[in-house]
Amino acid sequence: METEKVLVAMSGGVDSSVAAKLLTDAGFSCIGCTMKLYDNEDAGIPKANTCCSLDDVEDARSVAYRLGMPYYVFNLKDKFAECVIDRFVDAYEHGITPNPCIDCNRYLKFDKLFERADIMGCRYIATGHYARIEREGEKYVLKKALDETKDQSYVLYDLTQETLARVKFPLGSLRKTEAREIAAEAGLINARKHDSQDICFVPDGDYAKVIESRTGKTPEPGPFLDLNGNVVGTHRGIIHYTVGQRRGLRMPSDGKIYVVKILPERNAVVVGPNEALFTRECLVPGMHWISGEAPALPFRCSAKTRYRQPEQPCTVYPAGEAGVRLVFDEPLRAITPGQSAVLYDGDTVLGGGIIAREESVC
């Protein structure tokens, strides 16, 4: 019987390297690959904070050779620029705060990678994500990693049944410390390598610098408005701000002032006290259900509206043809348009979608 082939996405970090090690040990015929997405060196991004530098490629190559795997580098810079960076820039210019990791998964890691896998005759692809896939009856389900401190199921909510049938997440049942131990015992070069930052193309967290460089435009200043619509200052351009932000407002105030809302049609930023950031509701106009079918609405579940946020109990109501409205039991702080709301039933991911807007409770 022919050994099943797996195309393993290798970032040069310890997680994807251990994924390759575990699959090789399990008897799969593994092929390693790195997706070259961005020229980090040209952007002056520190090597230690990235997953796409030349050093990372060499680390991935070293691990692949040590494990006896063929290894390839795929140049996907144009696709990454189009589907991730440009969408990121467009979102900020329209006053919303995107999660580019979700777009990267959707358009590259679980799209372009499958194209390469098919060409190379690979039945599966594998990544170093901390999440689990299980079969329940005729359906595949996406579950949280056993190590919830490393769980990455939030950024995987967009996966389909067809994708889940062909993806392997070998680290889903491991703790990070166990992954490092496996790497060290195997003599992998990156066993103690630091984790990369979430947004690989944003040097030092300066989103505005990336946006200005990409567009060639200087953002237009506009008014800061209070909750009553009064002008209380001048902002530097809406790309500099996100809901819940306090730092960098550069405006006089008698108390703690935060960004409450961004109004791109008026080039305005609404500011107010912390309590104005709390709301119990958010609208998700385009839901993706992992099962492929929308459940009967309304129903109870838990949801998170940011990656590192604990899930909160809520009720899910229908909203439009394919959307839902989430009503949380308790108000949440800084529910932000452009971020994703991801729904859970225990440790099972039900699905998710992009938050369109929220209604603040003052």
C-alpha positions as CSV (number, residue, x, y, z in Angstrom):
1,M,0.0,0.0,0.0
2,E,1.4,3.4,-1.0
3,T,2.3,5.7,1.9
4,E,-0.1,8.7,2.1
5,K,1.6,12.0,1.2
6,V,1.3,15.1,3.4
7,L,2.4,18.6,2.4
8,V,3.6,20.3,5.6
9,A,3.6,24.1,5.9
10,M,6.8,25.0,7.7
11,S,7.4,28.5,8.9
12,G,10.8,27.8,10.4
13,G,9.3,27.8,13.9
14,V,9.2,25.0,16.4
15,D,5.5,24.2,16.0
16,S,5.4,23.4,12.3
17,S,8.7,21.6,12.7
18,V,7.3,19.3,15.4
19,A,4.2,18.8,13.3
20,A,6.5,17.5,10.5
21,K,8.4,15.3,13.0
22,L,5.2,13.7,14.4
23,L,3.8,13.0,10.9
24,T,7.0,11.5,9.7
25,D,7.2,9.3,12.8
26,A,3.6,8.2,12.2
27,G,4.6,6.8,8.8
28,F,3.4,9.5,6.4
29,S,5.4,10.6,3.4
30,C,6.0,14.2,4.2
31,I,7.0,17.1,1.9
32,G,8.0,20.3,3.6
33,C,7.3,23.7,2.2
34,T,7.6,27.4,3.2
35,M,5.4,30.0,1.8
36,K,7.4,33.1,1.1
37,L,4.9,35.8,1.7
38,Y,6.8,39.0,2.4
39,D,10.3,40.5,2.1
40,N,11.0,41.2,5.8
41,E,14.5,42.3,5.2
42,D,13.4,45.0,2.8
43,A,10.9,46.4,5.4
44,G,13.5,46.5,8.2
45,I,11.5,44.0,10.3
46,P,13.7,42.4,13.1
47,K,14.3,38.8,12.2
48,A,13.4,37.5,15.7
49,N,9.8,38.9,15.3
50,T,8.9,37.3,12.0
51,C,8.0,34.1,10.3
52,C,9.1,34.9,6.7
53,S,12.7,35.9,7.0
54,L,15.6,34.2,5.1
55,D,16.7,32.8,8.4
56,D,13.3,31.2,8.9
57,V,13.5,29.6,5.5
58,E,16.9,28.2,6.3
59,D,15.6,26.8,9.7
60,A,12.7,25.1,7.9
61,R,15.1,23.7,5.3
62,S,17.4,22.4,8.0
63,V,14.6,20.6,9.8
64,A,13.2,19.1,6.6
65,Y,16.6,17.7,5.7
66,R,17.1,16.3,9.2
67,L,13.8,14.5,8.9
68,G,14.6,13.2,5.4
69,M,11.9,15.3,3.8
70,P,11.9,17.0,0.4
71,Y,11.6,20.7,0.8
72,Y,10.3,23.6,-1.4
73,V,9.8,27.3,-1.1
74,F,6.7,28.7,-2.7
75,N,6.8,32.4,-3.8
76,L,3.3,33.7,-2.8
77,K,4.3,37.3,-2.3
78,D,1.9,38.7,-4.9
79,K,-1.1,36.7,-3.6
80,F,-0.2,37.7,0.0
81,A,0.0,41.4,-1.0
82,E,-3.4,41.2,-2.8
83,C,-5.4,39.1,-0.4
84,V,-3.9,40.1,3.0
85,I,-1.9,43.3,3.0
86,D,-4.2,45.2,0.6
87,R,-7.3,44.0,2.5
88,F,-5.7,45.1,5.7
89,V,-5.0,48.5,4.3
90,D,-8.5,48.9,2.9
91,A,-10.0,47.9,6.2
92,Y,-8.1,50.6,8.2
93,E,-8.9,53.2,5.6
94,H,-12.6,52.4,6.1
95,G,-12.4,52.7,9.9
96,I,-12.4,49.0,10.8
97,T,-9.8,46.8,12.5
98,P,-9.1,43.6,10.6
99,N,-7.5,40.3,11.6
100,P,-5.0,39.6,8.8
101,C,-4.2,36.1,10.1
102,I,-7.7,35.0,9.2
103,D,-7.3,36.3,5.7
104,C,-3.9,34.6,5.4
105,N,-5.5,31.2,6.5
106,R,-8.4,31.7,4.1
107,Y,-6.6,32.7,0.9
108,L,-3.1,31.2,1.4
109,K,-2.7,28.5,4.0
110,F,-5.9,26.7,3.1
111,D,-6.3,27.7,-0.5
112,K,-3.0,28.1,-2.3
113,L,-1.5,25.3,-0.3
114,F,-4.1,22.9,-1.4
115,E,-3.4,23.9,-5.0
116,R,0.2,22.9,-4.5
117,A,-0.7,19.7,-2.6
118,D,-2.9,18.6,-5.5
119,I,-0.1,19.3,-8.1
120,M,2.3,17.3,-5.9
121,G,-0.1,14.4,-5.3
122,C,-0.5,15.0,-1.6
123,R,-3.7,13.8,0.0
124,Y,-3.3,16.0,3.1
125,I,-1.8,19.3,4.2
126,A,-0.6,19.9,7.7
127,T,0.3,23.0,9.8
128,G,1.5,23.7,13.3
129,H,-1.7,25.2,14.5
130,Y,-2.9,24.3,18.0
131,A,-6.4,22.9,17.2
132,R,-8.0,19.5,16.8
133,I,-10.1,17.9,14.1
134,E,-12.5,15.1,14.9
135,R,-15.0,13.0,13.0
136,E,-18.5,12.9,14.4
137,G,-20.9,10.8,12.3
138,E,-20.8,12.1,8.7
139,K,-19.3,15.5,9.7
140,Y,-15.9,16.8,10.7
141,V,-15.7,19.1,13.7
142,L,-13.1,21.7,14.7
143,K,-12.2,21.7,18.4
144,K,-10.0,23.8,20.6
145,A,-6.5,22.6,21.4
146,L,-6.1,20.7,24.7
147,D,-3.7,23.5,25.7
148,E,-6.1,26.4,25.8
149,T,-3.3,28.8,26.4
150,K,-2.1,28.1,22.9
151,D,-5.4,27.4,21.2
152,Q,-5.7,28.9,17.7
153,S,-9.2,27.7,16.8
154,Y,-10.4,31.3,16.7
155,V,-8.5,32.0,13.5
156,L,-9.6,28.7,11.9
157,Y,-13.4,29.2,12.0
158,D,-13.6,29.7,8.3
159,L,-12.6,26.1,7.4
160,T,-15.0,24.0,5.4
161,Q,-15.9,20.3,5.6
162,E,-13.9,19.7,2.5
163,T,-10.9,21.4,4.1
164,L,-11.2,19.6,7.4
165,A,-11.2,16.3,5.6
166,R,-7.8,17.0,4.2
167,V,-6.0,18.9,7.0
168,K,-3.9,17.6,9.9
169,F,-3.1,19.5,13.1
170,P,-0.6,17.2,14.9
171,L,-0.1,19.6,17.8
172,G,-3.8,19.8,18.9
173,S,-3.3,17.4,21.8
174,L,0.1,18.7,22.9
175,R,1.2,21.5,25.3
176,K,3.8,23.9,24.0
177,T,6.3,22.7,26.5
178,E,5.8,19.2,25.1
179,A,6.4,20.4,21.5
180,R,9.6,22.0,22.5
181,E,10.7,18.8,24.3
182,I,10.0,16.8,21.2
183,A,12.0,19.2,19.1
184,A,14.9,19.2,21.5
185,E,15.0,15.4,21.7
186,A,15.0,15.2,17.9
187,G,17.9,17.7,17.7
188,L,15.9,20.2,15.7
189,I,17.7,23.5,15.2
190,N,14.7,25.6,16.3
191,A,13.8,23.8,19.5
192,R,14.3,26.9,21.6
193,K,13.3,29.5,19.0
194,H,11.0,32.3,20.1
195,D,7.5,32.4,18.8
196,S,6.9,34.9,16.0
197,Q,4.5,37.9,16.3
198,D,1.0,37.6,15.0
199,I,1.2,40.2,12.2
200,C,4.4,39.4,10.2
201,F,4.3,42.4,7.9
202,V,3.8,45.1,10.5
203,P,7.2,46.3,11.9
204,D,7.1,47.3,15.6
205,G,3.3,47.3,15.6
206,D,3.2,50.5,13.5
207,Y,0.2,49.8,11.3
208,A,-0.1,53.4,10.0
209,K,3.5,53.3,8.6
210,V,2.7,50.1,6.6
211,I,-0.6,51.7,5.3
212,E,1.1,55.0,4.3
213,S,3.9,53.0,2.6
214,R,1.4,50.8,0.7
215,T,-0.8,53.7,-0.4
216,G,1.7,56.4,-0.8
217,K,-0.8,58.8,0.9
218,T,-0.6,60.8,4.0
219,P,-3.8,60.3,6.1
220,E,-6.1,63.3,6.3
221,P,-6.7,64.8,9.7
222,G,-10.2,65.2,11.0
223,P,-12.3,65.9,14.0
224,F,-12.5,64.1,17.4
225,L,-16.1,64.2,18.4
226,D,-17.6,63.6,21.9
227,L,-20.6,61.4,22.4
228,N,-22.9,64.4,21.7
229,G,-21.2,65.1,18.4
230,N,-19.3,68.2,19.6
231,V,-15.8,68.7,18.1
232,V,-13.2,68.3,20.9
233,G,-10.0,68.0,19.0
234,T,-8.3,67.0,15.8
235,H,-7.0,63.5,14.9
236,R,-4.1,62.5,12.7
237,G,-6.2,60.3,10.3
238,I,-8.5,57.4,11.0
239,I,-5.9,54.8,10.2
240,H,-4.2,55.6,13.5
241,Y,-7.1,54.5,15.6
242,T,-9.1,51.5,16.7
243,V,-12.0,51.0,19.1
244,G,-10.9,50.9,22.7
245,Q,-7.6,52.8,22.0
246,R,-6.4,55.3,24.6
247,R,-2.7,55.8,23.8
248,G,-1.7,58.3,21.2
249,L,-4.9,60.4,21.1
250,R,-2.9,63.5,21.8
251,M,-5.9,65.6,23.1
252,P,-6.5,67.5,26.3
253,S,-8.9,65.8,28.7
254,D,-10.0,65.9,32.3
255,G,-10.3,62.1,32.5
256,K,-9.4,58.9,30.7
257,I,-10.7,59.1,27.1
258,Y,-10.9,56.2,24.6
259,V,-11.9,55.7,21.0
260,V,-15.5,54.7,21.0
261,K,-16.3,54.7,17.3
262,I,-14.8,55.5,14.0
263,L,-17.0,57.3,11.3
264,P,-15.1,57.0,8.0
265,E,-17.8,58.7,6.0
266,R,-17.2,61.9,8.1
267,N,-13.5,61.2,8.7
268,A,-14.3,61.5,12.4
269,V,-13.3,59.6,15.5
270,V,-15.8,59.5,18.4
271,V,-14.2,59.5,21.9
272,G,-15.6,59.1,25.3
273,P,-15.2,57.5,28.8
274,N,-14.5,53.8,29.3
275,E,-18.1,53.0,30.1
276,A,-19.1,54.1,26.6
277,L,-17.2,51.1,25.2
278,F,-19.5,48.5,26.6
279,T,-22.3,46.8,24.6
280,R,-24.2,43.6,24.7
281,E,-24.8,43.2,21.0
282,C,-23.0,42.8,17.7
283,L,-24.1,42.1,14.2
284,V,-22.4,39.4,12.0
285,P,-23.9,39.8,8.6
286,G,-22.2,36.8,6.9
287,M,-21.8,33.7,9.1
288,H,-19.8,30.7,8.2
289,W,-20.9,27.5,9.8
290,I,-18.3,24.7,9.9
291,S,-20.9,22.0,9.6
292,G,-22.0,23.5,6.3
293,E,-25.5,24.1,7.7
294,A,-26.9,26.9,9.9
295,P,-28.4,25.6,13.1
296,A,-32.0,26.4,14.2
297,L,-32.1,29.9,15.5
298,P,-32.2,31.3,18.1
299,F,-29.8,29.2,20.3
300,R,-27.5,29.5,23.2
301,C,-23.7,29.2,23.0
302,S,-20.5,31.1,23.9
303,A,-18.6,33.5,21.7
304,K,-15.4,35.5,21.6
305,T,-14.9,38.7,19.7
306,R,-11.1,38.9,19.9
307,Y,-8.4,36.3,19.7
308,R,-7.1,36.4,23.3
309,Q,-10.5,37.0,24.9
310,P,-12.3,34.5,27.1
311,E,-15.6,33.2,25.6
312,Q,-18.8,34.8,26.9
313,P,-22.3,33.3,27.0
314,C,-24.7,34.7,24.5
315,T,-27.9,34.1,22.5
316,V,-27.7,33.9,18.7
317,Y,-30.6,35.4,16.8
318,P,-31.2,35.5,13.0
319,A,-30.3,38.7,11.2
320,G,-31.0,38.9,7.5
321,E,-30.5,36.1,5.0
322,A,-27.2,34.8,6.3
323,G,-26.4,36.8,9.3
324,V,-26.8,36.6,13.1
325,R,-27.1,39.0,15.9
326,L,-25.3,38.1,19.1
327,V,-26.7,39.2,22.4
328,F,-24.4,38.6,25.3
329,D,-25.5,38.0,28.9
330,E,-23.2,40.8,30.1
331,P,-21.9,43.9,28.2
332,L,-18.5,43.4,26.6
333,R,-15.8,46.0,26.2
334,A,-14.7,47.3,22.8
335,I,-16.5,45.0,20.4
336,T,-14.7,46.1,17.2
337,P,-15.9,46.1,13.6
338,G,-13.6,44.1,11.4
339,Q,-12.7,41.6,14.1
340,S,-14.3,38.2,14.1
341,A,-17.0,36.8,16.3
342,V,-16.4,33.0,16.8
343,L,-19.1,30.8,18.3
344,Y,-18.4,27.8,20.5
345,D,-20.3,24.9,22.0
346,G,-18.0,23.8,24.7
347,D,-14.7,23.0,23.0
348,T,-16.3,22.7,19.5
349,V,-16.1,25.6,17.0
350,L,-19.6,26.2,15.5
351,G,-18.5,29.0,13.1
352,G,-17.9,32.7,12.9
353,G,-17.9,35.8,10.8
354,I,-16.8,39.4,10.6
355,I,-18.3,41.9,13.0
356,A,-20.1,44.7,11.1
357,R,-21.0,47.2,13.8
358,E,-21.9,47.4,17.5
359,E,-24.2,49.6,19.5
360,S,-22.6,51.2,22.5
361,V,-24.3,51.5,25.8
362,C,-23.2,54.7,27.6
